[in-house]
């Protein structure tokens, strides 16, 4: 009987189902890891607040029940100086974690870590494991297994008086809530060419993270003449619901006859495994000049607009003056062919810089993890480094598809290191692959004298 009871307790521990238990917490904890919603997240950004870090995995049943409770607790105590971070140790990465988080409806930030790191640095033995960190960065409480609202409230209460810092920008995550529109934006670029065929690209930013693609998920593009006539439907299979940006190529010979219409009207629907529409976009126009090469751009979507894609690149300025909105960069080196930096852009209500990159990545796999990295190196007017760490700051942008050669990278102004008067930012791009972030491509270096000047003026 005693042996059976012992085995039962061990199984509970392995499943992360022990009652909340106190153990000796590590004295301090810090990390700087890729965030589920882009960029990197570190504990240093939350100094001055009480931080609750919960380690989880998507296959952990108790975690699935515990995370929404922590999310609710963090919302309740946010104005009193408490923040929560979910730390994933799942080997599936963003492709697995993002749908899991979306289906739970979590609004707290999530970082993508590794189980070995969690074991070595945070002493994680079971899941979930929850650490409470005081405003000075010291780990003051540790709970193994699901923790109740009462235990968390008692753990944070002694430190609330010292938690004076406001909620950092990195904690303000915007994710789709039930009832929010799935289709965030649509636009069309004409004059494109794919596999020796002239046509156009239909770009769609659509959130399908809470849906499942195992049994089949599609985007269906319906195109018809404006005044009525034959409707042509094209399908795109969605295999990865963690992706939000989709591109469909429409060859000119795939368009239905125009008849007496002057243009086309189109709509995109999300179809489930039964080919039934889950949601549909509003109708948007497509001009009749297919393959004209004139850089046609069209958009027609109802509010709210959460994403504003840039229009066709502006003509190159006569000189790369610091106040020019768009600056072409000679960045050609290996896979990275060209780069244009545009100041004064806005994405998800945040001002920043838009980098348009042309790169050849088609032969690289994405299942191991593929990123474009923006490397930032502050320096003075004479080129002397201003970074004491001796290493560049890096912003990671996950590459989920290598179908196209053109990529958009958005850098928020608040992600850039602060520059003193007269300083400048040296920048270069790298393409990295795998869990060790092995560099497989690097651009030339270029200098931005006043990054975010126009973006800051437009706030």
LUMKERO-486643 format. One line per 3 residues: number of its first residue (from 1); their letters; for each residue x, y, z of C-alpha. Coordinates in nm, 4 decimals. Layout:
<pavexs>
NUM> A> X Y Z ~ ... .
</pavexs>
This chain:
<pavexs>
1> XXX> 0.0000 0.0000 0.0000 ~ 0.2831 0.2385 0.0911 ~ 0.4609 0.1605 -0.2364 .
4> XXX> 0.1463 0.2287 -0.4388 ~ 0.0919 0.5601 -0.2593 ~ 0.4536 0.6606 -0.3242 .
7> XXX> 0.4195 0.5874 -0.6947 ~ 0.0971 0.7887 -0.7085 ~ 0.2656 1.0946 -0.5538 .
10> XXX> 0.5579 1.0708 -0.7996 ~ 0.3160 1.0626 -1.0945 ~ 0.1402 1.3707 -0.9626 .
13> XXX> 0.4745 1.5494 -0.9399 ~ 0.5692 1.4584 -1.2952 ~ 0.2342 1.5864 -1.4189 .
16> XXX> 0.2718 1.9120 -1.2288 ~ -0.0363 1.8485 -1.0133 ~ 0.1101 1.8863 -0.6647 .
19> XXX> -0.0555 2.1246 -0.4215 ~ 0.1174 2.4654 -0.4002 ~ 0.4472 2.4030 -0.2277 .
22> XXX> 0.7185 2.6393 -0.1146 ~ 1.0799 2.5564 -0.2021 ~ 1.4008 2.7553 -0.1874 .
25> XXX> 1.3688 3.0010 -0.4798 ~ 1.6725 3.1186 -0.6758 ~ 1.7902 3.4547 -0.5337 .
28> XXX> 1.7531 3.6409 -0.8637 ~ 1.6270 3.5576 -1.2114 ~ 1.6630 3.7319 -1.5443 .
31> XXX> 1.6091 3.6394 -1.9072 ~ 1.5985 3.8081 -2.2458 ~ 1.3956 3.5865 -2.4796 .
34> XXX> 1.1841 3.6072 -2.7963 ~ 0.8280 3.7132 -2.7174 ~ 0.5310 3.5359 -2.8707 .
37> XXX> 0.4039 3.8601 -3.0227 ~ 0.7382 3.9756 -3.1649 ~ 1.0571 4.1327 -3.0340 .
40> XXX> 1.2286 4.0286 -2.7146 ~ 1.1176 4.0449 -2.3532 ~ 1.3377 4.0636 -2.0444 .
43> XXX> 1.2671 4.0798 -1.6726 ~ 1.4749 4.3972 -1.6484 ~ 1.1952 4.5798 -1.8327 .
46> XXX> 0.9630 4.5077 -1.5373 ~ 1.1855 4.6345 -1.2554 ~ 0.9888 4.8365 -1.0035 .
49> XXX> 0.6888 4.6014 -1.0241 ~ 0.5988 4.2672 -0.8732 ~ 0.6348 4.0050 -1.1477 .
52> XXX> 0.4762 3.6595 -1.1504 ~ 0.6459 3.4175 -1.3918 ~ 0.4647 3.0935 -1.4670 .
55> XXX> 0.6464 2.8121 -1.6501 ~ 0.4190 2.6016 -1.8711 ~ 0.3941 2.3740 -2.1742 .
58> XXX> 0.1052 2.3235 -2.4149 ~ 0.0818 1.9524 -2.3323 ~ 0.0448 2.0206 -1.9584 .
61> XXX> -0.3207 1.9813 -1.8544 ~ -0.2867 2.1645 -1.5203 ~ -0.1156 2.4533 -1.7039 .
64> XXX> -0.4161 2.4887 -1.9315 ~ -0.6341 2.5451 -1.6270 ~ -0.3843 2.7562 -1.4321 .
67> XXX> -0.2855 3.0116 -1.6964 ~ -0.6293 3.1774 -1.7391 ~ -0.6486 3.2155 -1.3593 .
70> XXX> -0.3087 3.3869 -1.3511 ~ -0.4113 3.6071 -1.6439 ~ -0.7227 3.7143 -1.4530 .
73> XXX> -0.5200 3.7757 -1.1365 ~ -0.2699 3.9944 -1.3251 ~ -0.5512 4.2058 -1.4715 .
76> XXX> -0.7020 4.2548 -1.1264 ~ -0.3710 4.3646 -0.9715 ~ -0.2213 4.5486 -1.2718 .
79> XXX> -0.2990 4.8932 -1.1281 ~ -0.1384 4.7924 -0.7993 ~ 0.1995 4.7162 -0.9570 .
82> XXX> 0.1725 4.3483 -1.0545 ~ 0.2620 4.1983 -1.3937 ~ 0.2520 3.8363 -1.5124 .
85> XXX> 0.4649 3.6597 -1.7730 ~ 0.4004 3.3110 -1.9098 ~ 0.7266 3.1241 -1.9818 .
88> XXX> 0.6863 2.8463 -2.2398 ~ 0.9207 2.5481 -2.2283 ~ 0.7401 2.3819 -2.5190 .
91> XXX> 0.9659 2.2445 -2.7923 ~ 0.7030 2.3230 -3.0561 ~ 0.7901 2.6930 -3.0469 .
94> XXX> 0.5701 2.9723 -3.1772 ~ 0.3833 2.7444 -3.4180 ~ 0.2422 2.5455 -3.1253 .
97> XXX> 0.2355 2.8060 -2.8482 ~ 0.0507 3.0825 -3.0341 ~ -0.2637 2.8729 -3.1076 .
100> XXX> -0.2591 2.7438 -2.7483 ~ -0.2484 3.0982 -2.6092 ~ -0.5141 3.2210 -2.8540 .
103> XXX> -0.7595 2.9449 -2.7610 ~ -0.7172 3.0228 -2.3925 ~ -0.7736 3.3927 -2.4623 .
106> XXX> -0.4646 3.4977 -2.2636 ~ -0.3711 3.8661 -2.2668 ~ -0.0470 3.8512 -2.0678 .
109> XXX> 0.2922 3.8462 -2.2463 ~ 0.4469 3.5092 -2.3308 ~ 0.8153 3.4297 -2.3835 .
112> XXX> 0.9539 3.1317 -2.5736 ~ 1.2182 2.9542 -2.3662 ~ 1.3704 2.6095 -2.3241 .
115> XXX> 1.3156 2.3447 -2.0601 ~ 1.6918 2.3028 -1.9968 ~ 1.7264 2.6721 -1.9197 .
118> XXX> 1.4253 2.6607 -1.6884 ~ 1.5685 2.3602 -1.5049 ~ 1.9181 2.5072 -1.4699 .
121> XXX> 1.8285 2.8682 -1.3873 ~ 1.4877 2.8524 -1.2204 ~ 1.4973 2.5016 -1.0733 .
124> XXX> 1.1815 2.3972 -1.2573 ~ 1.0957 2.0353 -1.1790 ~ 0.7210 2.0234 -1.2415 .
127> XXX> 0.4708 2.2175 -1.4484 ~ 0.3280 2.4595 -1.3790 ~ 0.5907 2.6272 -1.1599 .
130> XXX> 0.5245 2.9853 -1.0490 ~ 0.7833 3.2366 -0.9240 ~ 0.7006 3.5685 -0.7573 .
133> XXX> 0.9661 3.8387 -0.8051 ~ 0.9739 4.1558 -0.5954 ~ 1.0229 4.5086 -0.7403 .
136> XXX> 1.4001 4.4860 -0.6854 ~ 1.4260 4.1664 -0.8900 ~ 1.4615 3.9120 -0.6100 .
139> XXX> 1.2670 3.5849 -0.6285 ~ 1.0671 3.5785 -0.3048 ~ 0.8157 3.2955 -0.3574 .
142> XXX> 0.8013 2.9710 -0.5493 ~ 0.4975 2.7497 -0.6073 ~ 0.5076 2.4055 -0.7673 .
145> XXX> 0.1793 2.3004 -0.9203 ~ -0.1404 2.5055 -0.9610 ~ -0.1570 2.7991 -0.7197 .
148> XXX> -0.4771 2.9527 -0.5890 ~ -0.5849 3.3167 -0.6017 ~ -0.5455 3.3355 -0.2239 .
151> XXX> -0.1862 3.2065 -0.2295 ~ -0.0884 3.4562 -0.4990 ~ -0.2591 3.7443 -0.3194 .
154> XXX> -0.0762 3.6597 0.0043 ~ 0.2542 3.6293 -0.1856 ~ 0.2386 3.9697 -0.3567 .
157> XXX> 0.0744 4.1723 -0.0765 ~ 0.3939 4.2573 0.1215 ~ 0.5568 4.4095 -0.1876 .
160> XXX> 0.2724 4.6171 -0.3319 ~ 0.3734 4.9305 -0.1401 ~ 0.7083 4.9350 -0.3239 .
163> XXX> 0.5602 4.8519 -0.6670 ~ 0.5416 5.2062 -0.8022 ~ 0.6511 5.1639 -1.1654 .
166> XXX> 0.3840 5.1832 -1.4372 ~ 0.2990 4.8864 -1.6538 ~ 0.5796 4.8654 -1.9161 .
169> XXX> 0.4942 4.8795 -2.2841 ~ 0.6228 4.5237 -2.3245 ~ 0.3417 4.3992 -2.0981 .
172> XXX> 0.0679 4.5581 -2.3076 ~ -0.0157 4.2776 -2.5476 ~ -0.2871 4.3174 -2.8104 .
175> XXX> -0.4429 3.9867 -2.9088 ~ -0.7699 3.9103 -3.0771 ~ -1.0631 3.8687 -2.8394 .
178> XXX> -1.3836 3.6750 -2.9197 ~ -1.5972 3.8975 -3.1394 ~ -1.3053 4.0993 -3.2752 .
181> XXX> -1.2697 4.0988 -3.6565 ~ -1.0398 3.8307 -3.7932 ~ -0.9527 4.0304 -4.1025 .
184> XXX> -0.7237 4.3112 -3.9946 ~ -0.6234 4.4341 -4.3394 ~ -0.6257 4.3566 -4.7134 .
187> XXX> -0.4382 4.5106 -5.0019 ~ -0.3497 4.4306 -5.3625 ~ -0.0287 4.4845 -5.5594 .
190> XXX> -0.0412 4.4597 -5.9379 ~ 0.2408 4.4155 -6.1883 ~ 0.3742 4.1018 -6.0142 .
193> XXX> 0.5286 3.7921 -6.1678 ~ 0.5443 3.4359 -6.0341 ~ 0.6647 3.1231 -6.2156 .
196> XXX> 0.6799 3.3110 -6.5489 ~ 0.3193 3.4303 -6.5196 ~ 0.1998 3.7898 -6.4940 .
199> XXX> -0.0513 3.8660 -6.2241 ~ -0.1169 4.0310 -5.8916 ~ -0.0757 3.9528 -5.5239 .
202> XXX> -0.3636 3.9707 -5.2778 ~ -0.2225 4.0344 -4.9293 ~ -0.4308 3.9467 -4.6237 .
205> XXX> -0.3609 4.0012 -4.2552 ~ -0.6031 3.7639 -4.0836 ~ -0.6016 3.6098 -3.7367 .
208> XXX> -0.6774 3.2360 -3.7361 ~ -0.4677 3.1384 -3.4332 ~ -0.7652 2.9998 -3.2396 .
211> XXX> -0.8660 2.7663 -3.5234 ~ -0.7274 2.4233 -3.6056 ~ -0.5615 2.3303 -3.9334 .
214> XXX> -0.5191 1.9575 -3.8689 ~ -0.8318 1.8511 -4.0575 ~ -0.8185 2.1340 -4.3099 .
217> XXX> -0.8291 2.5138 -4.3076 ~ -0.8393 2.7339 -4.6164 ~ -0.8552 3.0919 -4.7333 .
220> XXX> -1.0969 3.1220 -5.0252 ~ -1.0634 3.4226 -5.2559 ~ -1.3786 3.5016 -5.4550 .
223> XXX> -1.3314 3.7360 -5.7525 ~ -1.6193 3.8560 -5.9715 ~ -1.6807 4.1420 -6.2186 .
226> XXX> -1.8193 4.4490 -6.0456 ~ -2.1461 4.4461 -6.2431 ~ -2.2053 4.0745 -6.2009 .
229> XXX> -2.0960 3.7679 -6.3930 ~ -1.8827 3.4605 -6.3396 ~ -1.7205 3.4252 -5.9961 .
232> XXX> -1.3778 3.2651 -5.9771 ~ -1.2683 3.1086 -5.6468 ~ -0.9051 3.0411 -5.5581 .
235> XXX> -0.7950 2.8510 -5.2470 ~ -0.4926 2.8741 -5.0198 ~ -0.4364 2.5938 -4.7669 .
238> XXX> -0.3460 2.7202 -4.4171 ~ -0.1049 2.4793 -4.2511 ~ 0.0286 2.7071 -3.9771 .
241> XXX> -0.2307 2.9071 -3.7810 ~ 0.0405 3.1017 -3.5968 ~ 0.0949 3.3016 -3.9179 .
244> XXX> -0.1143 3.6164 -3.9706 ~ 0.0177 3.7426 -4.3045 ~ -0.0917 3.5487 -4.6143 .
247> XXX> -0.0268 3.6173 -4.9823 ~ -0.2241 3.4723 -5.2746 ~ -0.0957 3.5030 -5.6306 .
250> XXX> -0.3618 3.5502 -5.8979 ~ -0.2419 3.5023 -6.2556 ~ -0.4030 3.7333 -6.5091 .
253> XXX> -0.5419 3.4336 -6.7002 ~ -0.7207 3.3172 -6.3826 ~ -0.9447 3.6253 -6.3683 .
256> XXX> -1.3028 3.5795 -6.4959 ~ -1.4226 3.7751 -6.8035 ~ -1.4957 4.1394 -6.7203 .
259> XXX> -1.7958 4.1849 -6.9517 ~ -1.9135 4.5441 -6.9245 ~ -1.7542 4.5950 -6.5794 .
262> XXX> -1.4727 4.8403 -6.5233 ~ -1.3153 4.6445 -6.2370 ~ -1.3480 4.3400 -6.0138 .
265> XXX> -1.4774 4.3006 -5.6612 ~ -1.3300 4.0384 -5.4275 ~ -1.3796 3.8851 -5.0863 .
268> XXX> -1.1773 3.6406 -4.8755 ~ -1.3358 3.3791 -4.6470 ~ -1.1882 3.1428 -4.3888 .
271> XXX> -1.3165 2.7887 -4.4504 ~ -1.3086 2.5019 -4.2001 ~ -1.2595 2.1289 -4.2728 .
274> XXX> -1.6156 2.1094 -4.4062 ~ -1.5497 2.4016 -4.6409 ~ -1.7948 2.6123 -4.4393 .
277> XXX> -1.7175 2.9805 -4.3909 ~ -1.5938 3.0664 -4.0415 ~ -1.5621 3.4354 -4.1238 .
280> XXX> -1.5418 3.6590 -4.4299 ~ -1.3838 3.9917 -4.5104 ~ -1.5691 4.2887 -4.6490 .
283> XXX> -1.5602 4.3251 -5.0271 ~ -1.2640 4.5085 -5.1762 ~ -1.1819 4.6277 -5.5295 .
286> XXX> -0.9320 4.4863 -5.7770 ~ -0.8553 4.7006 -6.0798 ~ -0.8857 4.5583 -6.4300 .
289> XXX> -0.5280 4.6401 -6.5369 ~ -0.3831 4.3022 -6.4400 ~ -0.0101 4.2816 -6.5010 .
292> XXX> 0.0171 4.6519 -6.5800 ~ 0.3212 4.6925 -6.3599 ~ 0.1976 5.0302 -6.2446 .
295> XXX> 0.2236 4.9505 -5.8762 ~ -0.1544 4.9445 -5.8294 ~ -0.2604 4.9566 -5.4676 .
298> XXX> -0.6154 4.9141 -5.3352 ~ -0.7674 4.8795 -4.9934 ~ -1.1177 4.8918 -4.8536 .
301> XXX> -1.1736 4.7624 -4.5025 ~ -1.3994 4.8736 -4.2180 ~ -1.2619 5.0052 -3.8899 .
304> XXX> -1.0831 4.9160 -3.6732 ~ -0.7605 4.9346 -3.8738 ~ -0.4906 4.7624 -3.6701 .
307> XXX> -0.2328 4.7359 -3.9456 ~ -0.1329 4.9924 -4.2045 ~ 0.0832 4.8408 -4.4789 .
310> XXX> 0.3061 5.0835 -4.6670 ~ 0.2183 5.1872 -5.0185 ~ 0.4566 5.1384 -5.3085 .
313> XXX> 0.8052 5.2683 -5.2173 ~ 0.8570 5.6393 -5.2701 ~ 1.1036 5.7460 -5.5382 .
316> XXX> 1.4584 5.7546 -5.4114 ~ 1.5490 6.0993 -5.2773 ~ 1.8331 6.2871 -5.4443 .
319> XXX> 2.0420 6.2387 -5.1308 ~ 2.0054 6.0347 -4.8104 ~ 1.9295 6.3366 -4.5926 .
322> XXX> 1.8374 6.2588 -4.2365 ~ 1.4851 6.4008 -4.2704 ~ 1.3983 6.1998 -4.5829 .
325> XXX> 1.1027 5.9718 -4.5214 ~ 1.2292 5.6805 -4.7316 ~ 1.5967 5.5956 -4.7638 .
328> XXX> 1.7208 5.3164 -4.9940 ~ 2.0186 5.1338 -4.8449 ~ 2.3002 4.9622 -5.0297 .
331> XXX> 2.2702 4.6433 -4.8256 ~ 2.3409 4.3840 -5.0944 ~ 2.5561 4.1048 -4.9587 .
334> XXX> 2.4874 3.7399 -5.0353 ~ 2.1220 3.6485 -4.9818 ~ 2.0151 4.0014 -4.8805 .
337> XXX> 1.9745 4.1973 -5.2041 ~ 1.8229 4.5334 -5.1114 ~ 1.6795 4.7286 -4.8217 .
340> XXX> 1.4670 5.0417 -4.7830 ~ 1.4046 5.2159 -4.4502 ~ 1.0914 5.4305 -4.4105 .
343> XXX> 1.0469 5.6555 -4.1089 ~ 0.7152 5.7780 -3.9700 ~ 0.5266 5.4463 -4.0072 .
346> XXX> 0.2598 5.3175 -3.7654 ~ 0.1839 4.9522 -3.6822 ~ -0.0667 4.8476 -3.4128 .
349> XXX> -0.0891 5.2118 -3.3028 ~ 0.2872 5.2309 -3.2449 ~ 0.5191 5.4695 -3.4386 .
352> XXX> 0.8407 5.3358 -3.5835 ~ 1.0493 5.2401 -3.8844 ~ 0.9448 5.0030 -4.1647 .
355> XXX> 1.2244 4.8022 -4.3263 ~ 1.1469 4.6538 -4.6679 ~ 1.3921 4.3730 -4.7378 .
358> XXX> 1.4475 4.1764 -5.0566 ~ 1.6191 3.8478 -4.9735 ~ 1.6527 3.5015 -5.1245 .
361> XXX> 1.5508 3.2553 -4.8501 ~ 1.3519 3.0022 -5.0536 ~ 1.5955 2.7154 -4.9909 .
364> XXX> 1.6006 2.7584 -4.6128 ~ 1.3720 2.5492 -4.3884 ~ 1.1417 2.7224 -4.1393 .
367> XXX> 1.0621 2.4224 -3.9193 ~ 1.3892 2.4671 -3.7251 ~ 1.3168 2.8358 -3.6641 .
370> XXX> 1.4152 3.1089 -3.9093 ~ 1.4527 3.4761 -3.8178 ~ 1.5570 3.8071 -3.9684 .
373> XXX> 1.7491 3.9993 -3.7063 ~ 1.7866 4.3771 -3.6913 ~ 2.1208 4.4506 -3.5217 .
376> XXX> 2.1477 4.7929 -3.3520 ~ 2.4822 4.9513 -3.2604 ~ 2.4691 5.3058 -3.1133 .
379> XXX> 2.7803 5.5142 -3.1769 ~ 2.8939 5.8743 -3.1575 ~ 2.9659 6.0972 -3.4571 .
382> XXX> 3.3222 5.9597 -3.4785 ~ 3.2078 5.5974 -3.4831 ~ 3.2945 5.5169 -3.1207 .
385> XXX> 3.0626 5.2579 -2.9682 ~ 2.8204 5.3783 -2.6999 ~ 2.7238 5.0274 -2.5932 .
388> XXX> 2.9190 4.9130 -2.2863 ~ 2.8240 4.5478 -2.3366 ~ 3.0403 4.5183 -2.6472 .
391> XXX> 2.7574 4.3530 -2.8385 ~ 2.4793 4.4838 -3.0596 ~ 2.1180 4.4897 -2.9474 .
394> XXX> 1.9063 4.2525 -3.1564 ~ 1.5420 4.2517 -3.2607 ~ 1.4187 3.9179 -3.3954 .
397> XXX> 1.1488 3.8877 -3.6633 ~ 1.0253 3.5326 -3.7197 ~ 1.0150 3.4207 -4.0857 .
400> XXX> 0.7237 3.1796 -4.1210 ~ 0.7209 3.1557 -4.4994 ~ 0.9922 3.1866 -4.7640 .
403> XXX> 0.7420 3.1862 -5.0494 ~ 0.8191 3.5481 -5.1410 ~ 1.1454 3.7403 -5.1656 .
406> XXX> 1.0100 4.0609 -5.0100 ~ 0.9740 4.1030 -4.6339 ~ 0.8475 4.3809 -4.4070 .
409> XXX> 1.0160 4.4331 -4.0696 ~ 0.8659 4.6887 -3.8322 ~ 1.0819 4.8391 -3.5573 .
412> XXX> 0.8960 5.0379 -3.2913 ~ 1.0543 5.3608 -3.1730 ~ 1.0446 5.2368 -2.8131 .
415> XXX> 1.2529 4.9328 -2.9172 ~ 1.5451 5.1518 -3.0242 ~ 1.8221 5.2360 -2.7755 .
418> XXX> 1.8179 5.5996 -2.6706 ~ 2.0703 5.8156 -2.8534 ~ 2.2365 6.1238 -2.7036 .
421> XXX> 2.2549 6.4408 -2.9107 ~ 2.4855 6.4002 -3.2097 ~ 2.4893 6.0200 -3.1909 .
424> XXX> 2.3759 5.7811 -3.4638 ~ 2.2684 5.4208 -3.5085 ~ 2.4725 5.1682 -3.7044 .
427> XXX> 2.2449 4.8909 -3.8328 ~ 2.2806 4.5634 -4.0194 ~ 2.0576 4.2635 -4.0873 .
430> XXX> 2.1328 3.8990 -4.0318 ~ 1.9372 3.5855 -4.1153 ~ 1.9670 3.3239 -3.8405 .
433> XXX> 1.8401 2.9666 -3.8202 ~ 1.7871 2.7003 -3.5545 ~ 1.7807 2.7111 -3.1760 .
436> XXX> 2.1408 2.8324 -3.1645 ~ 2.0570 3.1257 -3.3970 ~ 2.3272 3.0311 -3.6495 .
439> XXX> 2.3951 3.3204 -3.8893 ~ 2.3427 3.2187 -4.2536 ~ 2.3345 3.5655 -4.4135 .
442> XXX> 2.4481 3.9180 -4.3289 ~ 2.3873 4.2519 -4.4963 ~ 2.6286 4.5399 -4.5253 .
445> XXX> 2.6268 4.7866 -4.2397 ~ 2.4553 5.1227 -4.2775 ~ 2.4071 5.4290 -4.0575 .
448> XXX> 2.0803 5.5995 -3.9564 ~ 2.1663 5.9495 -3.8258 ~ 1.8268 6.0227 -3.6656 .
451> XXX> 1.6089 5.7107 -3.6518 ~ 1.2459 5.7727 -3.5602 ~ 1.2711 6.1507 -3.6025 .
454> XXX> 0.9663 6.1671 -3.8284 ~ 0.7834 5.8990 -3.6317 ~ 0.8338 6.0957 -3.3114 .
457> XXX> 0.7137 6.4184 -3.4718 ~ 0.3976 6.2428 -3.5904 ~ 0.2914 6.1099 -3.2492 .
</pavexs>
